Amino acid sequence: MSAKLVKNAGYFSRFQTKFRRRREAKTDYVQRTQLIQQDKTKYGAAKYRLVARITNTKVIAQIVVAELTGDKTVCQALSTELPKYGIKLGLSNYPAAYATGLLVARRFLTQMKLADVFKTEITEEYLNDEENRRPFKVILDVGLARTTTGAKVFAVMKGAVDGGLFIPHNVCRLACKFDKKDKDAGKDRKDVPAEKIVKGNQYYILGGAVADYMRKLKKESEEKYNKQFSRYVKAGITADNLEKIYKDAHAAIRKNPAATVIADKKKHAEEMKQKHAPKKPQTKKLSFEEKRKILNEHLAAAGLPPRK
């Protein structure tokens, strides 16, 4: 009995290839469709997204709107801008993600001339108050990131919410520090009061977890501490002044969230190219004649006949 041919010529002639970014595993189109789909009663009103992306070295936060020709980035903030506000190290950790979210929110509202209207977190009391102006609504876009509780994409979201944007969310997804004797520590997050989770989240936002690890490692081994936190030691940053650095940075971001204007873009691009150029020079490609010449030199040194 012969096996049934499943993928025959008819299968391949009808096969429809996926979108390029799906084939590259870069875009979840089911998620994207839901994010950009607009109610028909809105009559072409823009639907804004807070795009949060975490790389190995930095945090990227963008306010993006979908158009017929593609996505349009309205505002952007990078964690590599944080040294301007006093956060010089740890540009991809949880506190840096929060600060980047705060920066993009304040920058965007300043750009839209709403910075004086929405200065802080949009609470339920504000939303139910009919006298106030409705806050600027943005939808969180996490891309392909895992939406686990305490993920850094939610730190970006929390920063943007504290910056004055309205993002529909549930605080139970935020990282939270519970006391050992706290009765709510073992409970399901949905049963814990929201105020307690927001308060416990401050521990991570202000670098409490990093500071505690610095103290623990220093107590265990001074050598390991100096090796792992060598840049912190060189910059004079200790576990005790870490909280103050983040608080001062948040205040500085609120005071002046504007991006640095580059006067000469061509010169800046050339400087960046030189800065990120490969340290090891690439091997020069040789022609066939050059390769044969080198080979014959080696053969002659070994007393062997040359190649023609």
ChimeraX commands (.cxc) that place a marker at each C-alpha (Angstrom):
marker #1 position 0.00,0.00,0.00 radius 0.5
marker #1 position 1.54,3.31,-1.09 radius 0.5
marker #1 position 1.63,6.30,1.24 radius 0.5
marker #1 position -0.71,9.19,0.46 radius 0.5
marker #1 position 1.01,12.21,-1.04 radius 0.5
marker #1 position -0.13,15.13,1.12 radius 0.5
marker #1 position 1.91,18.01,-0.30 radius 0.5
marker #1 position 1.36,17.49,-3.99 radius 0.5
marker #1 position 1.56,19.97,-6.89 radius 0.5
marker #1 position -1.91,21.31,-6.08 radius 0.5
marker #1 position -0.83,22.14,-2.52 radius 0.5
marker #1 position 2.19,24.14,-3.62 radius 0.5
marker #1 position 0.33,25.95,-6.41 radius 0.5
marker #1 position -2.21,27.21,-3.85 radius 0.5
marker #1 position 0.29,27.95,-1.08 radius 0.5
marker #1 position 0.18,31.58,0.08 radius 0.5
marker #1 position 3.39,32.91,1.62 radius 0.5
marker #1 position 3.19,34.77,4.91 radius 0.5
marker #1 position 4.07,38.45,5.23 radius 0.5
marker #1 position 7.81,39.15,5.18 radius 0.5
marker #1 position 7.96,40.30,8.81 radius 0.5
marker #1 position 6.05,37.16,9.85 radius 0.5
marker #1 position 8.57,34.99,8.00 radius 0.5
marker #1 position 11.36,36.87,9.79 radius 0.5
marker #1 position 9.53,36.33,13.13 radius 0.5
marker #1 position 9.46,40.09,13.81 radius 0.5
marker #1 position 5.73,40.93,13.82 radius 0.5
marker #1 position 2.70,39.22,15.33 radius 0.5
marker #1 position 0.04,40.27,12.81 radius 0.5
marker #1 position -2.89,38.99,14.90 radius 0.5
marker #1 position -1.76,41.29,17.71 radius 0.5
marker #1 position -1.02,44.16,15.31 radius 0.5
marker #1 position -4.48,43.94,13.72 radius 0.5
marker #1 position -6.13,44.33,17.11 radius 0.5
marker #1 position -3.84,47.22,18.07 radius 0.5
marker #1 position -4.43,49.34,14.96 radius 0.5
marker #1 position -8.08,48.42,14.33 radius 0.5
marker #1 position -10.22,51.52,14.83 radius 0.5
marker #1 position -13.96,51.79,15.49 radius 0.5
marker #1 position -15.76,52.96,12.33 radius 0.5
marker #1 position -17.64,55.55,14.36 radius 0.5
marker #1 position -14.34,57.31,15.05 radius 0.5
marker #1 position -14.16,58.54,11.42 radius 0.5
marker #1 position -10.42,58.19,10.82 radius 0.5
marker #1 position -9.28,59.36,14.27 radius 0.5
marker #1 position -5.68,58.39,14.98 radius 0.5
marker #1 position -5.09,55.45,17.33 radius 0.5
marker #1 position -1.79,55.92,19.18 radius 0.5
marker #1 position 0.41,53.11,20.52 radius 0.5
marker #1 position 3.19,53.14,23.11 radius 0.5
marker #1 position 5.79,50.85,21.53 radius 0.5
marker #1 position 8.13,49.46,24.21 radius 0.5
marker #1 position 11.20,47.48,23.15 radius 0.5
marker #1 position 14.01,46.17,25.38 radius 0.5
marker #1 position 17.40,45.35,23.86 radius 0.5
marker #1 position 20.60,44.09,25.52 radius 0.5
marker #1 position 21.99,47.59,25.94 radius 0.5
marker #1 position 19.06,50.04,25.96 radius 0.5
marker #1 position 15.32,50.65,26.25 radius 0.5
marker #1 position 13.33,52.13,23.36 radius 0.5
marker #1 position 9.97,53.89,23.87 radius 0.5
marker #1 position 8.01,55.36,20.97 radius 0.5
marker #1 position 4.57,56.87,20.41 radius 0.5
marker #1 position 3.44,55.46,17.06 radius 0.5
marker #1 position 0.33,55.90,14.93 radius 0.5
marker #1 position -0.67,53.61,12.04 radius 0.5
marker #1 position -1.36,55.19,8.64 radius 0.5
marker #1 position -2.22,53.73,5.24 radius 0.5
marker #1 position 1.39,54.08,4.10 radius 0.5
marker #1 position 2.75,52.48,7.29 radius 0.5
marker #1 position 3.55,53.35,10.89 radius 0.5
marker #1 position 4.52,56.92,11.74 radius 0.5
marker #1 position 6.66,57.59,14.82 radius 0.5
marker #1 position 5.36,60.76,16.49 radius 0.5
marker #1 position 7.74,60.80,19.46 radius 0.5
marker #1 position 10.69,58.74,20.70 radius 0.5
marker #1 position 12.82,58.40,23.80 radius 0.5
marker #1 position 15.85,56.16,24.38 radius 0.5
marker #1 position 17.49,55.12,27.62 radius 0.5
marker #1 position 20.80,56.26,26.08 radius 0.5
marker #1 position 19.52,59.82,26.70 radius 0.5
marker #1 position 19.32,59.23,30.46 radius 0.5
marker #1 position 22.98,60.18,31.21 radius 0.5
marker #1 position 21.86,63.75,30.46 radius 0.5
marker #1 position 19.54,63.46,33.48 radius 0.5
marker #1 position 22.07,61.84,35.81 radius 0.5
marker #1 position 21.48,58.11,35.16 radius 0.5
marker #1 position 24.85,57.17,33.67 radius 0.5
marker #1 position 24.86,53.40,34.19 radius 0.5
marker #1 position 22.39,50.52,34.02 radius 0.5
marker #1 position 20.58,51.77,30.91 radius 0.5
marker #1 position 18.63,48.56,30.30 radius 0.5
marker #1 position 17.44,47.69,33.82 radius 0.5
marker #1 position 14.00,48.16,35.42 radius 0.5
marker #1 position 14.52,51.73,36.76 radius 0.5
marker #1 position 15.90,52.81,33.36 radius 0.5
marker #1 position 12.82,51.36,31.63 radius 0.5
marker #1 position 10.57,53.38,33.95 radius 0.5
marker #1 position 12.58,56.58,33.38 radius 0.5
marker #1 position 12.43,56.08,29.60 radius 0.5
marker #1 position 8.64,55.69,29.75 radius 0.5
marker #1 position 8.39,58.85,31.86 radius 0.5
marker #1 position 10.61,60.71,29.40 radius 0.5
marker #1 position 8.60,59.75,26.30 radius 0.5
marker #1 position 5.32,60.69,28.01 radius 0.5
marker #1 position 6.51,64.14,29.13 radius 0.5
marker #1 position 8.16,64.78,25.74 radius 0.5
marker #1 position 5.03,63.75,23.82 radius 0.5
marker #1 position 2.66,65.84,25.96 radius 0.5
marker #1 position 5.00,68.83,25.61 radius 0.5
marker #1 position 4.99,68.28,21.85 radius 0.5
marker #1 position 1.16,68.19,21.86 radius 0.5
marker #1 position 1.04,71.30,24.15 radius 0.5
marker #1 position -0.65,69.32,26.94 radius 0.5
marker #1 position 2.24,69.22,29.42 radius 0.5
marker #1 position 0.60,71.74,31.78 radius 0.5
marker #1 position -2.78,69.95,31.64 radius 0.5
marker #1 position -1.56,66.42,32.49 radius 0.5
marker #1 position 1.32,66.57,34.96 radius 0.5
marker #1 position 1.01,63.27,36.80 radius 0.5
marker #1 position -0.66,59.86,36.89 radius 0.5
marker #1 position -4.18,59.53,35.48 radius 0.5
marker #1 position -6.23,57.89,38.26 radius 0.5
marker #1 position -9.76,56.43,38.29 radius 0.5
marker #1 position -10.98,59.54,40.15 radius 0.5
marker #1 position -9.69,61.72,37.29 radius 0.5
marker #1 position -11.38,59.59,34.63 radius 0.5
marker #1 position -14.72,59.74,36.43 radius 0.5
marker #1 position -14.50,63.51,36.92 radius 0.5
marker #1 position -16.61,65.10,34.17 radius 0.5
marker #1 position -15.20,68.59,34.76 radius 0.5
marker #1 position -11.63,67.72,33.71 radius 0.5
marker #1 position -10.42,67.31,30.16 radius 0.5
marker #1 position -10.17,63.71,28.95 radius 0.5
marker #1 position -6.57,62.41,29.09 radius 0.5
marker #1 position -4.57,61.41,26.03 radius 0.5
marker #1 position -5.18,57.70,25.46 radius 0.5
marker #1 position -2.39,55.40,24.25 radius 0.5
marker #1 position -2.39,51.60,23.85 radius 0.5
marker #1 position 0.60,49.54,25.01 radius 0.5
marker #1 position 2.40,47.61,22.24 radius 0.5
marker #1 position 4.85,45.02,23.62 radius 0.5
marker #1 position 5.68,43.32,20.30 radius 0.5
marker #1 position 6.94,39.76,20.80 radius 0.5
marker #1 position 7.99,40.28,24.44 radius 0.5
marker #1 position 6.66,37.88,27.06 radius 0.5
marker #1 position 4.05,39.69,29.17 radius 0.5
marker #1 position 5.07,38.10,32.46 radius 0.5
marker #1 position 4.37,39.84,35.74 radius 0.5
marker #1 position 7.17,42.29,36.51 radius 0.5
marker #1 position 8.46,42.50,32.91 radius 0.5
marker #1 position 10.35,45.65,31.91 radius 0.5
marker #1 position 7.81,46.53,29.21 radius 0.5
marker #1 position 5.37,47.19,32.08 radius 0.5
marker #1 position 7.97,49.46,33.71 radius 0.5
marker #1 position 7.94,51.56,30.51 radius 0.5
marker #1 position 4.15,51.61,30.70 radius 0.5
marker #1 position 4.15,52.66,34.35 radius 0.5
marker #1 position 6.57,55.49,33.57 radius 0.5
marker #1 position 4.33,56.71,30.75 radius 0.5
marker #1 position 1.26,56.54,33.02 radius 0.5
marker #1 position 3.04,58.54,35.72 radius 0.5
marker #1 position 4.07,60.97,32.99 radius 0.5
marker #1 position 0.43,61.84,32.25 radius 0.5
marker #1 position -0.69,59.40,29.53 radius 0.5
marker #1 position -3.80,57.26,29.93 radius 0.5
marker #1 position -2.95,53.61,29.17 radius 0.5
marker #1 position -5.61,50.96,29.98 radius 0.5
marker #1 position -3.88,48.43,32.23 radius 0.5
marker #1 position -4.05,46.40,35.42 radius 0.5
marker #1 position -1.50,47.18,38.15 radius 0.5
marker #1 position -1.27,43.49,39.11 radius 0.5
marker #1 position 1.24,43.04,36.24 radius 0.5
marker #1 position 3.77,45.40,37.87 radius 0.5
marker #1 position 6.76,44.19,39.88 radius 0.5
marker #1 position 6.02,44.53,43.59 radius 0.5
marker #1 position 8.05,44.15,46.80 radius 0.5
marker #1 position 6.18,42.54,49.70 radius 0.5
marker #1 position 7.34,42.37,53.31 radius 0.5
marker #1 position 8.01,38.86,54.58 radius 0.5
marker #1 position 5.30,39.19,57.24 radius 0.5
marker #1 position 2.75,40.71,54.83 radius 0.5
marker #1 position -0.45,38.65,54.60 radius 0.5
marker #1 position -0.90,39.57,50.91 radius 0.5
marker #1 position 2.51,38.18,49.90 radius 0.5
marker #1 position 1.19,34.69,49.08 radius 0.5
marker #1 position -2.12,35.82,47.60 radius 0.5
marker #1 position -3.10,36.03,43.95 radius 0.5
marker #1 position -2.17,39.46,42.59 radius 0.5
marker #1 position -5.80,40.13,41.64 radius 0.5
marker #1 position -6.79,39.90,45.31 radius 0.5
marker #1 position -4.11,42.38,46.48 radius 0.5
marker #1 position -5.18,46.05,46.81 radius 0.5
marker #1 position -3.93,48.18,43.92 radius 0.5
marker #1 position -2.50,50.80,46.30 radius 0.5
marker #1 position -0.23,48.21,47.90 radius 0.5
marker #1 position 1.09,47.00,44.52 radius 0.5
marker #1 position 1.80,50.58,43.34 radius 0.5
marker #1 position 3.60,51.29,46.63 radius 0.5
marker #1 position 5.63,48.06,46.37 radius 0.5
marker #1 position 6.52,48.91,42.78 radius 0.5
marker #1 position 8.40,52.02,43.99 radius 0.5
marker #1 position 11.06,49.68,45.40 radius 0.5
marker #1 position 12.00,48.57,41.86 radius 0.5
marker #1 position 11.47,51.96,40.18 radius 0.5
marker #1 position 13.98,53.65,42.50 radius 0.5
marker #1 position 16.60,50.91,42.13 radius 0.5
marker #1 position 15.93,49.17,45.46 radius 0.5
marker #1 position 16.53,45.70,43.99 radius 0.5
marker #1 position 19.84,46.80,42.45 radius 0.5
marker #1 position 20.95,48.47,45.70 radius 0.5
marker #1 position 20.12,45.37,47.78 radius 0.5
marker #1 position 22.08,43.16,45.39 radius 0.5
marker #1 position 25.05,45.55,45.55 radius 0.5
marker #1 position 25.04,45.34,49.37 radius 0.5
marker #1 position 24.67,41.55,49.33 radius 0.5
marker #1 position 27.51,41.02,46.83 radius 0.5
marker #1 position 29.81,43.45,48.65 radius 0.5
marker #1 position 29.18,41.61,51.93 radius 0.5
marker #1 position 29.91,38.21,50.33 radius 0.5
marker #1 position 33.00,39.15,48.32 radius 0.5
marker #1 position 34.63,42.55,47.87 radius 0.5
marker #1 position 36.53,41.19,44.85 radius 0.5
marker #1 position 33.37,40.03,43.04 radius 0.5
marker #1 position 31.65,43.33,43.82 radius 0.5
marker #1 position 34.54,45.39,42.39 radius 0.5
marker #1 position 34.55,43.21,39.29 radius 0.5
marker #1 position 30.79,43.22,38.59 radius 0.5
marker #1 position 30.15,46.85,39.60 radius 0.5
marker #1 position 33.51,48.25,38.46 radius 0.5
marker #1 position 31.90,51.07,36.48 radius 0.5
marker #1 position 29.71,51.99,39.47 radius 0.5
marker #1 position 32.78,52.08,41.73 radius 0.5
marker #1 position 34.66,54.21,39.21 radius 0.5
marker #1 position 31.71,56.66,38.95 radius 0.5
marker #1 position 31.40,56.83,42.75 radius 0.5
marker #1 position 27.89,55.29,42.78 radius 0.5
marker #1 position 27.03,53.28,45.88 radius 0.5
marker #1 position 23.95,51.40,47.03 radius 0.5
marker #1 position 23.08,54.26,49.42 radius 0.5
marker #1 position 22.96,57.08,46.85 radius 0.5
marker #1 position 21.26,55.08,44.06 radius 0.5
marker #1 position 17.72,56.08,45.13 radius 0.5
marker #1 position 18.63,59.78,45.16 radius 0.5
marker #1 position 20.08,59.51,41.62 radius 0.5
marker #1 position 16.79,58.14,40.26 radius 0.5
marker #1 position 14.64,60.65,42.15 radius 0.5
marker #1 position 16.74,63.55,40.85 radius 0.5
marker #1 position 16.55,62.12,37.32 radius 0.5
marker #1 position 12.74,61.92,37.46 radius 0.5
marker #1 position 12.55,65.54,38.58 radius 0.5
marker #1 position 14.96,66.61,35.82 radius 0.5
marker #1 position 12.92,64.75,33.18 radius 0.5
marker #1 position 9.74,66.52,34.27 radius 0.5
marker #1 position 11.52,69.87,34.21 radius 0.5
marker #1 position 13.00,69.54,30.70 radius 0.5
marker #1 position 12.00,66.49,28.59 radius 0.5
marker #1 position 13.07,68.04,25.27 radius 0.5
marker #1 position 15.38,66.06,23.01 radius 0.5
marker #1 position 18.88,67.32,22.21 radius 0.5
marker #1 position 18.91,69.07,18.83 radius 0.5
marker #1 position 21.73,67.98,16.50 radius 0.5
marker #1 position 23.02,70.99,14.55 radius 0.5
marker #1 position 25.16,69.20,11.95 radius 0.5
marker #1 position 23.54,65.83,11.24 radius 0.5
marker #1 position 26.12,64.75,8.64 radius 0.5
marker #1 position 28.99,65.40,11.04 radius 0.5
marker #1 position 27.14,63.56,13.83 radius 0.5
marker #1 position 26.52,60.57,11.54 radius 0.5
marker #1 position 30.21,60.43,10.63 radius 0.5
marker #1 position 31.21,60.59,14.32 radius 0.5
marker #1 position 28.79,57.76,15.17 radius 0.5
marker #1 position 30.18,55.71,12.26 radius 0.5
marker #1 position 33.73,56.13,13.55 radius 0.5
marker #1 position 32.68,55.46,17.14 radius 0.5
marker #1 position 30.95,52.17,16.29 radius 0.5
marker #1 position 33.44,51.03,13.65 radius 0.5
marker #1 position 34.76,47.48,14.17 radius 0.5
marker #1 position 37.88,47.54,16.34 radius 0.5
marker #1 position 39.46,44.60,14.51 radius 0.5
marker #1 position 40.18,45.46,10.85 radius 0.5
marker #1 position 38.42,43.19,8.41 radius 0.5
marker #1 position 40.56,40.80,6.34 radius 0.5
marker #1 position 41.18,42.13,2.85 radius 0.5
marker #1 position 39.77,39.98,0.06 radius 0.5
marker #1 position 42.47,38.54,-2.24 radius 0.5
marker #1 position 42.25,37.66,-5.91 radius 0.5
marker #1 position 43.00,34.15,-7.22 radius 0.5
marker #1 position 46.47,35.22,-8.42 radius 0.5
marker #1 position 47.33,36.74,-5.03 radius 0.5
marker #1 position 46.17,33.62,-3.17 radius 0.5
marker #1 position 48.20,31.38,-5.51 radius 0.5
marker #1 position 51.28,33.54,-5.02 radius 0.5
marker #1 position 51.06,33.21,-1.22 radius 0.5
marker #1 position 50.48,29.45,-1.53 radius 0.5
marker #1 position 53.55,29.02,-3.77 radius 0.5
marker #1 position 55.68,30.94,-1.26 radius 0.5
marker #1 position 54.63,28.48,1.46 radius 0.5
marker #1 position 55.27,25.51,-0.85 radius 0.5
marker #1 position 58.73,26.85,-1.81 radius 0.5
marker #1 position 59.62,27.24,1.87 radius 0.5
marker #1 position 58.61,23.60,2.41 radius 0.5
marker #1 position 60.63,22.44,-0.63 radius 0.5
marker #1 position 57.59,21.43,-2.67 radius 0.5
marker #1 position 56.85,22.21,-6.35 radius 0.5
marker #1 position 54.72,25.31,-7.02 radius 0.5
marker #1 position 51.14,25.25,-8.22 radius 0.5
marker #1 position 50.36,26.53,-11.72 radius 0.5
marker link #1:1,2 radius 0.2
marker link #1:2,3 radius 0.2
marker link #1:3,4 radius 0.2
marker link #1:4,5 radius 0.2
marker link #1:5,6 radius 0.2
marker link #1:6,7 radius 0.2
marker link #1:7,8 radius 0.2
marker link #1:8,9 radius 0.2
marker link #1:9,10 radius 0.2
marker link #1:10,11 radius 0.2
marker link #1:11,12 radius 0.2
marker link #1:12,13 radius 0.2
marker link #1:13,14 radius 0.2
marker link #1:14,15 radius 0.2
marker link #1:15,16 radius 0.2
marker link #1:16,17 radius 0.2
marker link #1:17,18 radius 0.2
marker link #1:18,19 radius 0.2
marker link #1:19,20 radius 0.2
marker link #1:20,21 radius 0.2
marker link #1:21,22 radius 0.2
marker link #1:22,23 radius 0.2
marker link #1:23,24 radius 0.2
marker link #1:24,25 radius 0.2
marker link #1:25,26 radius 0.2
marker link #1:26,27 radius 0.2
marker link #1:27,28 radius 0.2
marker link #1:28,29 radius 0.2
marker link #1:29,30 radius 0.2
marker link #1:30,31 radius 0.2
marker link #1:31,32 radius 0.2
marker link #1:32,33 radius 0.2
marker link #1:33,34 radius 0.2
marker link #1:34,35 radius 0.2
marker link #1:35,36 radius 0.2
marker link #1:36,37 radius 0.2
marker link #1:37,38 radius 0.2
marker link #1:38,39 radius 0.2
marker link #1:39,40 radius 0.2
marker link #1:40,41 radius 0.2
marker link #1:41,42 radius 0.2
marker link #1:42,43 radius 0.2
marker link #1:43,44 radius 0.2
marker link #1:44,45 radius 0.2
marker link #1:45,46 radius 0.2
marker link #1:46,47 radius 0.2
marker link #1:47,48 radius 0.2
marker link #1:48,49 radius 0.2
marker link #1:49,50 radius 0.2
marker link #1:50,51 radius 0.2
marker link #1:51,52 radius 0.2
marker link #1:52,53 radius 0.2
marker link #1:53,54 radius 0.2
marker link #1:54,55 radius 0.2
marker link #1:55,56 radius 0.2
marker link #1:56,57 radius 0.2
marker link #1:57,58 radius 0.2
marker link #1:58,59 radius 0.2
marker link #1:59,60 radius 0.2
marker link #1:60,61 radius 0.2
marker link #1:61,62 radius 0.2
marker link #1:62,63 radius 0.2
marker link #1:63,64 radius 0.2
marker link #1:64,65 radius 0.2
marker link #1:65,66 radius 0.2
marker link #1:66,67 radius 0.2
marker link #1:67,68 radius 0.2
marker link #1:68,69 radius 0.2
marker link #1:69,70 radius 0.2
marker link #1:70,71 radius 0.2
marker link #1:71,72 radius 0.2
marker link #1:72,73 radius 0.2
marker link #1:73,74 radius 0.2
marker link #1:74,75 radius 0.2
marker link #1:75,76 radius 0.2
marker link #1:76,77 radius 0.2
marker link #1:77,78 radius 0.2
marker link #1:78,79 radius 0.2
marker link #1:79,80 radius 0.2
marker link #1:80,81 radius 0.2
marker link #1:81,82 radius 0.2
marker link #1:82,83 radius 0.2
marker link #1:83,84 radius 0.2
marker link #1:84,85 radius 0.2
marker link #1:85,86 radius 0.2
marker link #1:86,87 radius 0.2
marker link #1:87,88 radius 0.2
marker link #1:88,89 radius 0.2
marker link #1:89,90 radius 0.2
marker link #1:90,91 radius 0.2
marker link #1:91,92 radius 0.2
marker link #1:92,93 radius 0.2
marker link #1:93,94 radius 0.2
marker link #1:94,95 radius 0.2
marker link #1:95,96 radius 0.2
marker link #1:96,97 radius 0.2
marker link #1:97,98 radius 0.2
marker link #1:98,99 radius 0.2
marker link #1:99,100 radius 0.2
marker link #1:100,101 radius 0.2
marker link #1:101,102 radius 0.2
marker link #1:102,103 radius 0.2
marker link #1:103,104 radius 0.2
marker link #1:104,105 radius 0.2
marker link #1:105,106 radius 0.2
marker link #1:106,107 radius 0.2
marker link #1:107,108 radius 0.2
marker link #1:108,109 radius 0.2
marker link #1:109,110 radius 0.2
marker link #1:110,111 radius 0.2
marker link #1:111,112 radius 0.2
marker link #1:112,113 radius 0.2
marker link #1:113,114 radius 0.2
marker link #1:114,115 radius 0.2
marker link #1:115,116 radius 0.2
marker link #1:116,117 radius 0.2
marker link #1:117,118 radius 0.2
marker link #1:118,119 radius 0.2
marker link #1:119,120 radius 0.2
marker link #1:120,121 radius 0.2
marker link #1:121,122 radius 0.2
marker link #1:122,123 radius 0.2
marker link #1:123,124 radius 0.2
marker link #1:124,125 radius 0.2
marker link #1:125,126 radius 0.2
marker link #1:126,127 radius 0.2
marker link #1:127,128 radius 0.2
marker link #1:128,129 radius 0.2
marker link #1:129,130 radius 0.2
marker link #1:130,131 radius 0.2
marker link #1:131,132 radius 0.2
marker link #1:132,133 radius 0.2
marker link #1:133,134 radius 0.2
marker link #1:134,135 radius 0.2
marker link #1:135,136 radius 0.2
marker link #1:136,137 radius 0.2
marker link #1:137,138 radius 0.2
marker link #1:138,139 radius 0.2
marker link #1:139,140 radius 0.2
marker link #1:140,141 radius 0.2
marker link #1:141,142 radius 0.2
marker link #1:142,143 radius 0.2
marker link #1:143,144 radius 0.2
marker link #1:144,145 radius 0.2
marker link #1:145,146 radius 0.2
marker link #1:146,147 radius 0.2
marker link #1:147,148 radius 0.2
marker link #1:148,149 radius 0.2
marker link #1:149,150 radius 0.2
marker link #1:150,151 radius 0.2
marker link #1:151,152 radius 0.2
marker link #1:152,153 radius 0.2
marker link #1:153,154 radius 0.2
marker link #1:154,155 radius 0.2
marker link #1:155,156 radius 0.2
marker link #1:156,157 radius 0.2
marker link #1:157,158 radius 0.2
marker link #1:158,159 radius 0.2
marker link #1:159,160 radius 0.2
marker link #1:160,161 radius 0.2
marker link #1:161,162 radius 0.2
marker link #1:162,163 radius 0.2
marker link #1:163,164 radius 0.2
marker link #1:164,165 radius 0.2
marker link #1:165,166 radius 0.2
marker link #1:166,167 radius 0.2
marker link #1:167,168 radius 0.2
marker link #1:168,169 radius 0.2
marker link #1:169,170 radius 0.2
marker link #1:170,171 radius 0.2
marker link #1:171,172 radius 0.2
marker link #1:172,173 radius 0.2
marker link #1:173,174 radius 0.2
marker link #1:174,175 radius 0.2
marker link #1:175,176 radius 0.2
marker link #1:176,177 radius 0.2
marker link #1:177,178 radius 0.2
marker link #1:178,179 radius 0.2
marker link #1:179,180 radius 0.2
marker link #1:180,181 radius 0.2
marker link #1:181,182 radius 0.2
marker link #1:182,183 radius 0.2
marker link #1:183,184 radius 0.2
marker link #1:184,185 radius 0.2
marker link #1:185,186 radius 0.2
marker link #1:186,187 radius 0.2
marker link #1:187,188 radius 0.2
marker link #1:188,189 radius 0.2
marker link #1:189,190 radius 0.2
marker link #1:190,191 radius 0.2
marker link #1:191,192 radius 0.2
marker link #1:192,193 radius 0.2
marker link #1:193,194 radius 0.2
marker link #1:194,195 radius 0.2
marker link #1:195,196 radius 0.2
marker link #1:196,197 radius 0.2
marker link #1:197,198 radius 0.2
marker link #1:198,199 radius 0.2
marker link #1:199,200 radius 0.2
marker link #1:200,201 radius 0.2
marker link #1:201,202 radius 0.2
marker link #1:202,203 radius 0.2
marker link #1:203,204 radius 0.2
marker link #1:204,205 radius 0.2
marker link #1:205,206 radius 0.2
marker link #1:206,207 radius 0.2
marker link #1:207,208 radius 0.2
marker link #1:208,209 radius 0.2
marker link #1:209,210 radius 0.2
marker link #1:210,211 radius 0.2
marker link #1:211,212 radius 0.2
marker link #1:212,213 radius 0.2
marker link #1:213,214 radius 0.2
marker link #1:214,215 radius 0.2
marker link #1:215,216 radius 0.2
marker link #1:216,217 radius 0.2
marker link #1:217,218 radius 0.2
marker link #1:218,219 radius 0.2
marker link #1:219,220 radius 0.2
marker link #1:220,221 radius 0.2
marker link #1:221,222 radius 0.2
marker link #1:222,223 radius 0.2
marker link #1:223,224 radius 0.2
marker link #1:224,225 radius 0.2
marker link #1:225,226 radius 0.2
marker link #1:226,227 radius 0.2
marker link #1:227,228 radius 0.2
marker link #1:228,229 radius 0.2
marker link #1:229,230 radius 0.2
marker link #1:230,231 radius 0.2
marker link #1:231,232 radius 0.2
marker link #1:232,233 radius 0.2
marker link #1:233,234 radius 0.2
marker link #1:234,235 radius 0.2
marker link #1:235,236 radius 0.2
marker link #1:236,237 radius 0.2
marker link #1:237,238 radius 0.2
marker link #1:238,239 radius 0.2
marker link #1:239,240 radius 0.2
marker link #1:240,241 radius 0.2
marker link #1:241,242 radius 0.2
marker link #1:242,243 radius 0.2
marker link #1:243,244 radius 0.2
marker link #1:244,245 radius 0.2
marker link #1:245,246 radius 0.2
marker link #1:246,247 radius 0.2
marker link #1:247,248 radius 0.2
marker link #1:248,249 radius 0.2
marker link #1:249,250 radius 0.2
marker link #1:250,251 radius 0.2
marker link #1:251,252 radius 0.2
marker link #1:252,253 radius 0.2
marker link #1:253,254 radius 0.2
marker link #1:254,255 radius 0.2
marker link #1:255,256 radius 0.2
marker link #1:256,257 radius 0.2
marker link #1:257,258 radius 0.2
marker link #1:258,259 radius 0.2
marker link #1:259,260 radius 0.2
marker link #1:260,261 radius 0.2
marker link #1:261,262 radius 0.2
marker link #1:262,263 radius 0.2
marker link #1:263,264 radius 0.2
marker link #1:264,265 radius 0.2
marker link #1:265,266 radius 0.2
marker link #1:266,267 radius 0.2
marker link #1:267,268 radius 0.2
marker link #1:268,269 radius 0.2
marker link #1:269,270 radius 0.2
marker link #1:270,271 radius 0.2
marker link #1:271,272 radius 0.2
marker link #1:272,273 radius 0.2
marker link #1:273,274 radius 0.2
marker link #1:274,275 radius 0.2
marker link #1:275,276 radius 0.2
marker link #1:276,277 radius 0.2
marker link #1:277,278 radius 0.2
marker link #1:278,279 radius 0.2
marker link #1:279,280 radius 0.2
marker link #1:280,281 radius 0.2
marker link #1:281,282 radius 0.2
marker link #1:282,283 radius 0.2
marker link #1:283,284 radius 0.2
marker link #1:284,285 radius 0.2
marker link #1:285,286 radius 0.2
marker link #1:286,287 radius 0.2
marker link #1:287,288 radius 0.2
marker link #1:288,289 radius 0.2
marker link #1:289,290 radius 0.2
marker link #1:290,291 radius 0.2
marker link #1:291,292 radius 0.2
marker link #1:292,293 radius 0.2
marker link #1:293,294 radius 0.2
marker link #1:294,295 radius 0.2
marker link #1:295,296 radius 0.2
marker link #1:296,297 radius 0.2
marker link #1:297,298 radius 0.2
marker link #1:298,299 radius 0.2
marker link #1:299,300 radius 0.2
marker link #1:300,301 radius 0.2
marker link #1:301,302 radius 0.2
marker link #1:302,303 radius 0.2
marker link #1:303,304 radius 0.2
marker link #1:304,305 radius 0.2
marker link #1:305,306 radius 0.2
marker link #1:306,307 radius 0.2
marker link #1:307,308 radius 0.2
view
